[in-house]
Amino acid sequence: MRKKVGRVNTRREPITEALLKLAAQKVPGDPRGRTYAEVLAERLLKAALRGNVAAFREIANRVEGEPQQRIEVTHHFVSRRTEAG
């Protein structure tokens, strides 16, 4: 389902709802009693430590926020004068 432009969608999408619900559940048989979210976070961290740049970027973006893009704006003003003779 696509969000409509100009309207705030306060309802979560069905896949997001399902993922949030499942991520909060305990992993069956996990000796440490971790949730799926905890296991995934640990695996993501281990991948970053092994040199996976995409995993590192994802962690950095989640922890520190996405870096702001620098946009350089230049404006050239051209004056057009008409000379009355």
Buried (B, 14 or more C-beta within 10 A) or exposed (E): EEEEEEEEEEEEEEEEEEBEEEBEEEBEEEEEEBBBBBBEBEEBEEBBEEEBEEBBEBBEEEEEEEEEEEEEEEEEEEEEEEEEE
